[in-house]
Amino acid sequence: MDVGANDVYLERQPERLVLEGYRRWSSGFETGSITPWEMAWDLYSEVLGHQNAGVALASLSQYVRTLKRCAACPLRSYPYDSQHLCIEECLTMGLIAGLQHDVDTVDLCLQHITCPQRCEEVEQAASNFAETLKSLGQVMLPVPSHVLTDILKKNSGGSVH
């Protein structure tokens, strides 16, 4: 997905924490390097302060680890500074925003980002991350379900996993 004119959306702090956190934490798992995790720490501590950064990163780590546990294929993500979004990133952002706003995108995102046997587990980890950010004043804008549906249709309409 090319964000283009919607660059401002990705510059909002809550969205940036979710997207960049997901990208950096996933990269750490994929590469085995702690450098992306340190970059995530720097971002989160700059925005949230040291104490809150630790709490938020723990919940992010739980979400990414849980999501990776059920992945039949590697989860994709763009590089840290990219203004593009892949389907997994769109689904993650829709899921976290949906949980923060209690909207209908949650089930849609879960159905496409994880296998049916792991939906509850992924939802619990994502909910913990979403609520942690919300408690720290980092509330994302809701992602309309029709936007996610369009993204899924353009990407074959199937599940990511």
PyMOL CGO cylinders between C-alpha atoms (Angstrom):
from pymol import cmd
from pymol.cgo import CYLINDER

trace = [
    CYLINDER, 0.00, 0.00, 0.00, 1.43, 3.36, -1.01, 0.3, 1, 1, 1, 1, 1, 1,
    CYLINDER, 1.43, 3.36, -1.01, 0.41, 5.89, 1.58, 0.3, 1, 1, 1, 1, 1, 1,
    CYLINDER, 0.41, 5.89, 1.58, 1.35, 8.90, -0.58, 0.3, 1, 1, 1, 1, 1, 1,
    CYLINDER, 1.35, 8.90, -0.58, -0.87, 11.80, 0.46, 0.3, 1, 1, 1, 1, 1, 1,
    CYLINDER, -0.87, 11.80, 0.46, -1.58, 10.13, 3.80, 0.3, 1, 1, 1, 1, 1, 1,
    CYLINDER, -1.58, 10.13, 3.80, 1.99, 10.60, 5.07, 0.3, 1, 1, 1, 1, 1, 1,
    CYLINDER, 1.99, 10.60, 5.07, 0.58, 12.59, 7.99, 0.3, 1, 1, 1, 1, 1, 1,
    CYLINDER, 0.58, 12.59, 7.99, -1.21, 9.47, 9.27, 0.3, 1, 1, 1, 1, 1, 1,
    CYLINDER, -1.21, 9.47, 9.27, 2.09, 7.61, 9.64, 0.3, 1, 1, 1, 1, 1, 1,
    CYLINDER, 2.09, 7.61, 9.64, 3.67, 10.61, 11.36, 0.3, 1, 1, 1, 1, 1, 1,
    CYLINDER, 3.67, 10.61, 11.36, 1.14, 10.58, 14.22, 0.3, 1, 1, 1, 1, 1, 1,
    CYLINDER, 1.14, 10.58, 14.22, 2.84, 9.30, 17.39, 0.3, 1, 1, 1, 1, 1, 1,
    CYLINDER, 2.84, 9.30, 17.39, 0.46, 6.39, 18.13, 0.3, 1, 1, 1, 1, 1, 1,
    CYLINDER, 0.46, 6.39, 18.13, 0.60, 5.09, 14.55, 0.3, 1, 1, 1, 1, 1, 1,
    CYLINDER, 0.60, 5.09, 14.55, 4.36, 5.59, 14.42, 0.3, 1, 1, 1, 1, 1, 1,
    CYLINDER, 4.36, 5.59, 14.42, 4.83, 3.65, 17.66, 0.3, 1, 1, 1, 1, 1, 1,
    CYLINDER, 4.83, 3.65, 17.66, 2.77, 0.73, 16.34, 0.3, 1, 1, 1, 1, 1, 1,
    CYLINDER, 2.77, 0.73, 16.34, 4.23, 0.64, 12.83, 0.3, 1, 1, 1, 1, 1, 1,
    CYLINDER, 4.23, 0.64, 12.83, 7.87, 1.36, 13.66, 0.3, 1, 1, 1, 1, 1, 1,
    CYLINDER, 7.87, 1.36, 13.66, 7.67, -0.80, 16.77, 0.3, 1, 1, 1, 1, 1, 1,
    CYLINDER, 7.67, -0.80, 16.77, 6.29, -3.72, 14.75, 0.3, 1, 1, 1, 1, 1, 1,
    CYLINDER, 6.29, -3.72, 14.75, 8.91, -3.25, 12.03, 0.3, 1, 1, 1, 1, 1, 1,
    CYLINDER, 8.91, -3.25, 12.03, 11.84, -2.98, 14.41, 0.3, 1, 1, 1, 1, 1, 1,
    CYLINDER, 11.84, -2.98, 14.41, 10.76, -5.73, 16.77, 0.3, 1, 1, 1, 1, 1, 1,
    CYLINDER, 10.76, -5.73, 16.77, 10.02, -8.11, 13.88, 0.3, 1, 1, 1, 1, 1, 1,
    CYLINDER, 10.02, -8.11, 13.88, 13.39, -7.30, 12.33, 0.3, 1, 1, 1, 1, 1, 1,
    CYLINDER, 13.39, -7.30, 12.33, 15.12, -8.21, 15.58, 0.3, 1, 1, 1, 1, 1, 1,
    CYLINDER, 15.12, -8.21, 15.58, 13.43, -11.60, 15.55, 0.3, 1, 1, 1, 1, 1, 1,
    CYLINDER, 13.43, -11.60, 15.55, 14.22, -12.17, 11.87, 0.3, 1, 1, 1, 1, 1, 1,
    CYLINDER, 14.22, -12.17, 11.87, 17.86, -11.09, 11.94, 0.3, 1, 1, 1, 1, 1, 1,
    CYLINDER, 17.86, -11.09, 11.94, 18.86, -12.11, 15.46, 0.3, 1, 1, 1, 1, 1, 1,
    CYLINDER, 18.86, -12.11, 15.46, 20.34, -8.63, 15.87, 0.3, 1, 1, 1, 1, 1, 1,
    CYLINDER, 20.34, -8.63, 15.87, 19.60, -6.49, 18.90, 0.3, 1, 1, 1, 1, 1, 1,
    CYLINDER, 19.60, -6.49, 18.90, 20.17, -3.30, 16.88, 0.3, 1, 1, 1, 1, 1, 1,
    CYLINDER, 20.17, -3.30, 16.88, 16.51, -3.06, 15.71, 0.3, 1, 1, 1, 1, 1, 1,
    CYLINDER, 16.51, -3.06, 15.71, 15.34, -3.67, 19.29, 0.3, 1, 1, 1, 1, 1, 1,
    CYLINDER, 15.34, -3.67, 19.29, 17.63, -0.88, 20.50, 0.3, 1, 1, 1, 1, 1, 1,
    CYLINDER, 17.63, -0.88, 20.50, 16.14, 1.37, 17.81, 0.3, 1, 1, 1, 1, 1, 1,
    CYLINDER, 16.14, 1.37, 17.81, 12.66, 0.49, 19.08, 0.3, 1, 1, 1, 1, 1, 1,
    CYLINDER, 12.66, 0.49, 19.08, 13.79, 1.29, 22.63, 0.3, 1, 1, 1, 1, 1, 1,
    CYLINDER, 13.79, 1.29, 22.63, 15.12, 4.67, 21.50, 0.3, 1, 1, 1, 1, 1, 1,
    CYLINDER, 15.12, 4.67, 21.50, 11.84, 5.53, 19.76, 0.3, 1, 1, 1, 1, 1, 1,
    CYLINDER, 11.84, 5.53, 19.76, 9.62, 4.39, 22.63, 0.3, 1, 1, 1, 1, 1, 1,
    CYLINDER, 9.62, 4.39, 22.63, 11.73, 6.00, 25.37, 0.3, 1, 1, 1, 1, 1, 1,
    CYLINDER, 11.73, 6.00, 25.37, 11.86, 9.28, 23.42, 0.3, 1, 1, 1, 1, 1, 1,
    CYLINDER, 11.86, 9.28, 23.42, 8.07, 9.36, 23.10, 0.3, 1, 1, 1, 1, 1, 1,
    CYLINDER, 8.07, 9.36, 23.10, 6.99, 7.66, 26.35, 0.3, 1, 1, 1, 1, 1, 1,
    CYLINDER, 6.99, 7.66, 26.35, 9.89, 8.07, 28.76, 0.3, 1, 1, 1, 1, 1, 1,
    CYLINDER, 9.89, 8.07, 28.76, 12.09, 5.24, 30.07, 0.3, 1, 1, 1, 1, 1, 1,
    CYLINDER, 12.09, 5.24, 30.07, 9.67, 3.63, 32.50, 0.3, 1, 1, 1, 1, 1, 1,
    CYLINDER, 9.67, 3.63, 32.50, 6.70, 3.65, 30.13, 0.3, 1, 1, 1, 1, 1, 1,
    CYLINDER, 6.70, 3.65, 30.13, 8.87, 2.53, 27.22, 0.3, 1, 1, 1, 1, 1, 1,
    CYLINDER, 8.87, 2.53, 27.22, 9.71, -0.68, 29.06, 0.3, 1, 1, 1, 1, 1, 1,
    CYLINDER, 9.71, -0.68, 29.06, 6.05, -1.46, 29.70, 0.3, 1, 1, 1, 1, 1, 1,
    CYLINDER, 6.05, -1.46, 29.70, 5.02, -0.68, 26.12, 0.3, 1, 1, 1, 1, 1, 1,
    CYLINDER, 5.02, -0.68, 26.12, 7.88, -2.67, 24.58, 0.3, 1, 1, 1, 1, 1, 1,
    CYLINDER, 7.88, -2.67, 24.58, 7.09, -5.67, 26.75, 0.3, 1, 1, 1, 1, 1, 1,
    CYLINDER, 7.09, -5.67, 26.75, 3.54, -5.71, 25.39, 0.3, 1, 1, 1, 1, 1, 1,
    CYLINDER, 3.54, -5.71, 25.39, 4.79, -5.14, 21.82, 0.3, 1, 1, 1, 1, 1, 1,
    CYLINDER, 4.79, -5.14, 21.82, 7.23, -8.02, 22.22, 0.3, 1, 1, 1, 1, 1, 1,
    CYLINDER, 7.23, -8.02, 22.22, 4.46, -10.29, 23.48, 0.3, 1, 1, 1, 1, 1, 1,
    CYLINDER, 4.46, -10.29, 23.48, 2.30, -9.39, 20.46, 0.3, 1, 1, 1, 1, 1, 1,
    CYLINDER, 2.30, -9.39, 20.46, 5.04, -9.94, 17.87, 0.3, 1, 1, 1, 1, 1, 1,
    CYLINDER, 5.04, -9.94, 17.87, 6.21, -13.17, 19.53, 0.3, 1, 1, 1, 1, 1, 1,
    CYLINDER, 6.21, -13.17, 19.53, 2.64, -14.51, 19.67, 0.3, 1, 1, 1, 1, 1, 1,
    CYLINDER, 2.64, -14.51, 19.67, 1.96, -13.56, 16.07, 0.3, 1, 1, 1, 1, 1, 1,
    CYLINDER, 1.96, -13.56, 16.07, 5.20, -15.18, 14.90, 0.3, 1, 1, 1, 1, 1, 1,
    CYLINDER, 5.20, -15.18, 14.90, 4.35, -18.39, 16.75, 0.3, 1, 1, 1, 1, 1, 1,
    CYLINDER, 4.35, -18.39, 16.75, 1.47, -19.06, 14.41, 0.3, 1, 1, 1, 1, 1, 1,
    CYLINDER, 1.47, -19.06, 14.41, 3.03, -17.84, 11.19, 0.3, 1, 1, 1, 1, 1, 1,
    CYLINDER, 3.03, -17.84, 11.19, 3.39, -20.50, 8.52, 0.3, 1, 1, 1, 1, 1, 1,
    CYLINDER, 3.39, -20.50, 8.52, 5.42, -17.99, 6.52, 0.3, 1, 1, 1, 1, 1, 1,
    CYLINDER, 5.42, -17.99, 6.52, 7.64, -15.11, 7.58, 0.3, 1, 1, 1, 1, 1, 1,
    CYLINDER, 7.64, -15.11, 7.58, 5.78, -11.94, 8.46, 0.3, 1, 1, 1, 1, 1, 1,
    CYLINDER, 5.78, -11.94, 8.46, 6.70, -9.21, 6.05, 0.3, 1, 1, 1, 1, 1, 1,
    CYLINDER, 6.70, -9.21, 6.05, 7.46, -5.63, 6.85, 0.3, 1, 1, 1, 1, 1, 1,
    CYLINDER, 7.46, -5.63, 6.85, 9.03, -2.71, 5.07, 0.3, 1, 1, 1, 1, 1, 1,
    CYLINDER, 9.03, -2.71, 5.07, 12.22, -1.00, 6.24, 0.3, 1, 1, 1, 1, 1, 1,
    CYLINDER, 12.22, -1.00, 6.24, 11.89, 1.38, 9.18, 0.3, 1, 1, 1, 1, 1, 1,
    CYLINDER, 11.89, 1.38, 9.18, 11.66, 4.63, 7.22, 0.3, 1, 1, 1, 1, 1, 1,
    CYLINDER, 11.66, 4.63, 7.22, 9.45, 3.42, 4.37, 0.3, 1, 1, 1, 1, 1, 1,
    CYLINDER, 9.45, 3.42, 4.37, 6.22, 5.26, 3.60, 0.3, 1, 1, 1, 1, 1, 1,
    CYLINDER, 6.22, 5.26, 3.60, 4.72, 2.05, 2.21, 0.3, 1, 1, 1, 1, 1, 1,
    CYLINDER, 4.72, 2.05, 2.21, 2.73, -0.55, 4.12, 0.3, 1, 1, 1, 1, 1, 1,
    CYLINDER, 2.73, -0.55, 4.12, 2.55, -4.28, 3.43, 0.3, 1, 1, 1, 1, 1, 1,
    CYLINDER, 2.55, -4.28, 3.43, -0.56, -6.27, 4.24, 0.3, 1, 1, 1, 1, 1, 1,
    CYLINDER, -0.56, -6.27, 4.24, 0.73, -7.55, 7.59, 0.3, 1, 1, 1, 1, 1, 1,
    CYLINDER, 0.73, -7.55, 7.59, 1.46, -3.99, 8.67, 0.3, 1, 1, 1, 1, 1, 1,
    CYLINDER, 1.46, -3.99, 8.67, -1.99, -2.82, 7.56, 0.3, 1, 1, 1, 1, 1, 1,
    CYLINDER, -1.99, -2.82, 7.56, -3.61, -5.68, 9.46, 0.3, 1, 1, 1, 1, 1, 1,
    CYLINDER, -3.61, -5.68, 9.46, -1.54, -5.00, 12.58, 0.3, 1, 1, 1, 1, 1, 1,
    CYLINDER, -1.54, -5.00, 12.58, -2.44, -1.32, 12.51, 0.3, 1, 1, 1, 1, 1, 1,
    CYLINDER, -2.44, -1.32, 12.51, -6.12, -2.13, 11.90, 0.3, 1, 1, 1, 1, 1, 1,
    CYLINDER, -6.12, -2.13, 11.90, -6.09, -4.68, 14.71, 0.3, 1, 1, 1, 1, 1, 1,
    CYLINDER, -6.09, -4.68, 14.71, -4.48, -2.44, 17.33, 0.3, 1, 1, 1, 1, 1, 1,
    CYLINDER, -4.48, -2.44, 17.33, -6.65, 0.55, 16.36, 0.3, 1, 1, 1, 1, 1, 1,
    CYLINDER, -6.65, 0.55, 16.36, -9.74, -1.66, 16.34, 0.3, 1, 1, 1, 1, 1, 1,
    CYLINDER, -9.74, -1.66, 16.34, -9.00, -2.92, 19.83, 0.3, 1, 1, 1, 1, 1, 1,
    CYLINDER, -9.00, -2.92, 19.83, -8.48, 0.63, 21.09, 0.3, 1, 1, 1, 1, 1, 1,
    CYLINDER, -8.48, 0.63, 21.09, -11.84, 1.72, 19.65, 0.3, 1, 1, 1, 1, 1, 1,
    CYLINDER, -11.84, 1.72, 19.65, -13.81, -1.54, 20.00, 0.3, 1, 1, 1, 1, 1, 1,
    CYLINDER, -13.81, -1.54, 20.00, -14.79, -1.58, 16.33, 0.3, 1, 1, 1, 1, 1, 1,
    CYLINDER, -14.79, -1.58, 16.33, -15.55, -4.29, 13.78, 0.3, 1, 1, 1, 1, 1, 1,
    CYLINDER, -15.55, -4.29, 13.78, -12.07, -4.40, 12.25, 0.3, 1, 1, 1, 1, 1, 1,
    CYLINDER, -12.07, -4.40, 12.25, -10.74, -6.68, 15.00, 0.3, 1, 1, 1, 1, 1, 1,
    CYLINDER, -10.74, -6.68, 15.00, -12.29, -9.90, 13.70, 0.3, 1, 1, 1, 1, 1, 1,
    CYLINDER, -12.29, -9.90, 13.70, -11.49, -9.02, 10.09, 0.3, 1, 1, 1, 1, 1, 1,
    CYLINDER, -11.49, -9.02, 10.09, -7.82, -8.44, 10.93, 0.3, 1, 1, 1, 1, 1, 1,
    CYLINDER, -7.82, -8.44, 10.93, -7.55, -11.56, 13.08, 0.3, 1, 1, 1, 1, 1, 1,
    CYLINDER, -7.55, -11.56, 13.08, -9.07, -13.75, 10.36, 0.3, 1, 1, 1, 1, 1, 1,
    CYLINDER, -9.07, -13.75, 10.36, -6.41, -12.62, 7.93, 0.3, 1, 1, 1, 1, 1, 1,
    CYLINDER, -6.41, -12.62, 7.93, -3.31, -12.24, 10.06, 0.3, 1, 1, 1, 1, 1, 1,
    CYLINDER, -3.31, -12.24, 10.06, -3.40, -15.49, 11.98, 0.3, 1, 1, 1, 1, 1, 1,
    CYLINDER, -3.40, -15.49, 11.98, -4.61, -19.06, 11.74, 0.3, 1, 1, 1, 1, 1, 1,
    CYLINDER, -4.61, -19.06, 11.74, -8.02, -19.86, 13.31, 0.3, 1, 1, 1, 1, 1, 1,
    CYLINDER, -8.02, -19.86, 13.31, -6.46, -21.92, 16.11, 0.3, 1, 1, 1, 1, 1, 1,
    CYLINDER, -6.46, -21.92, 16.11, -4.43, -18.92, 17.30, 0.3, 1, 1, 1, 1, 1, 1,
    CYLINDER, -4.43, -18.92, 17.30, -6.96, -16.09, 16.94, 0.3, 1, 1, 1, 1, 1, 1,
    CYLINDER, -6.96, -16.09, 16.94, -7.75, -15.89, 20.65, 0.3, 1, 1, 1, 1, 1, 1,
    CYLINDER, -7.75, -15.89, 20.65, -4.09, -15.97, 21.66, 0.3, 1, 1, 1, 1, 1, 1,
    CYLINDER, -4.09, -15.97, 21.66, -3.13, -13.28, 19.13, 0.3, 1, 1, 1, 1, 1, 1,
    CYLINDER, -3.13, -13.28, 19.13, -6.14, -11.17, 20.13, 0.3, 1, 1, 1, 1, 1, 1,
    CYLINDER, -6.14, -11.17, 20.13, -5.13, -11.30, 23.80, 0.3, 1, 1, 1, 1, 1, 1,
    CYLINDER, -5.13, -11.30, 23.80, -1.55, -10.24, 23.03, 0.3, 1, 1, 1, 1, 1, 1,
    CYLINDER, -1.55, -10.24, 23.03, -2.72, -7.50, 20.65, 0.3, 1, 1, 1, 1, 1, 1,
    CYLINDER, -2.72, -7.50, 20.65, -5.29, -6.31, 23.20, 0.3, 1, 1, 1, 1, 1, 1,
    CYLINDER, -5.29, -6.31, 23.20, -2.59, -6.04, 25.86, 0.3, 1, 1, 1, 1, 1, 1,
    CYLINDER, -2.59, -6.04, 25.86, -0.45, -3.95, 23.49, 0.3, 1, 1, 1, 1, 1, 1,
    CYLINDER, -0.45, -3.95, 23.49, -3.41, -1.78, 22.41, 0.3, 1, 1, 1, 1, 1, 1,
    CYLINDER, -3.41, -1.78, 22.41, -4.53, -1.15, 26.00, 0.3, 1, 1, 1, 1, 1, 1,
    CYLINDER, -4.53, -1.15, 26.00, -0.98, -0.40, 27.14, 0.3, 1, 1, 1, 1, 1, 1,
    CYLINDER, -0.98, -0.40, 27.14, -0.58, 2.25, 24.47, 0.3, 1, 1, 1, 1, 1, 1,
    CYLINDER, -0.58, 2.25, 24.47, -4.04, 3.64, 25.19, 0.3, 1, 1, 1, 1, 1, 1,
    CYLINDER, -4.04, 3.64, 25.19, -3.26, 3.91, 28.91, 0.3, 1, 1, 1, 1, 1, 1,
    CYLINDER, -3.26, 3.91, 28.91, -0.18, 5.93, 27.96, 0.3, 1, 1, 1, 1, 1, 1,
    CYLINDER, -0.18, 5.93, 27.96, -2.26, 8.36, 25.89, 0.3, 1, 1, 1, 1, 1, 1,
    CYLINDER, -2.26, 8.36, 25.89, -1.28, 6.83, 22.54, 0.3, 1, 1, 1, 1, 1, 1,
    CYLINDER, -1.28, 6.83, 22.54, -4.60, 6.26, 20.79, 0.3, 1, 1, 1, 1, 1, 1,
    CYLINDER, -4.60, 6.26, 20.79, -4.59, 5.48, 17.09, 0.3, 1, 1, 1, 1, 1, 1,
    CYLINDER, -4.59, 5.48, 17.09, -7.17, 6.72, 14.63, 0.3, 1, 1, 1, 1, 1, 1,
    CYLINDER, -7.17, 6.72, 14.63, -9.69, 4.01, 13.74, 0.3, 1, 1, 1, 1, 1, 1,
    CYLINDER, -9.69, 4.01, 13.74, -9.06, 2.22, 10.44, 0.3, 1, 1, 1, 1, 1, 1,
    CYLINDER, -9.06, 2.22, 10.44, -12.35, 1.85, 8.54, 0.3, 1, 1, 1, 1, 1, 1,
    CYLINDER, -12.35, 1.85, 8.54, -13.23, -1.75, 7.71, 0.3, 1, 1, 1, 1, 1, 1,
    CYLINDER, -13.23, -1.75, 7.71, -13.84, -0.88, 4.05, 0.3, 1, 1, 1, 1, 1, 1,
    CYLINDER, -13.84, -0.88, 4.05, -10.22, 0.29, 3.77, 0.3, 1, 1, 1, 1, 1, 1,
    CYLINDER, -10.22, 0.29, 3.77, -8.95, -3.02, 5.12, 0.3, 1, 1, 1, 1, 1, 1,
    CYLINDER, -8.95, -3.02, 5.12, -11.36, -4.96, 2.90, 0.3, 1, 1, 1, 1, 1, 1,
    CYLINDER, -11.36, -4.96, 2.90, -10.05, -3.10, -0.15, 0.3, 1, 1, 1, 1, 1, 1,
    CYLINDER, -10.05, -3.10, -0.15, -6.45, -3.85, 0.86, 0.3, 1, 1, 1, 1, 1, 1,
    CYLINDER, -6.45, -3.85, 0.86, -7.26, -7.53, 1.31, 0.3, 1, 1, 1, 1, 1, 1,
    CYLINDER, -7.26, -7.53, 1.31, -9.00, -7.70, -2.07, 0.3, 1, 1, 1, 1, 1, 1,
    CYLINDER, -9.00, -7.70, -2.07, -5.98, -6.16, -3.78, 0.3, 1, 1, 1, 1, 1, 1,
    CYLINDER, -5.98, -6.16, -3.78, -3.76, -8.74, -2.08, 0.3, 1, 1, 1, 1, 1, 1,
    CYLINDER, -3.76, -8.74, -2.08, -5.73, -11.81, -3.30, 0.3, 1, 1, 1, 1, 1, 1,
    CYLINDER, -5.73, -11.81, -3.30, -8.29, -11.72, -0.51, 0.3, 1, 1, 1, 1, 1, 1,
    CYLINDER, -8.29, -11.72, -0.51, -6.70, -14.68, 1.24, 0.3, 1, 1, 1, 1, 1, 1,
    CYLINDER, -6.70, -14.68, 1.24, -5.22, -15.04, 4.66, 0.3, 1, 1, 1, 1, 1, 1,
    CYLINDER, -5.22, -15.04, 4.66, -1.65, -13.97, 5.25, 0.3, 1, 1, 1, 1, 1, 1,
    CYLINDER, -1.65, -13.97, 5.25, -1.01, -17.28, 7.02, 0.3, 1, 1, 1, 1, 1, 1,
]
cmd.load_cgo(trace, "trace")
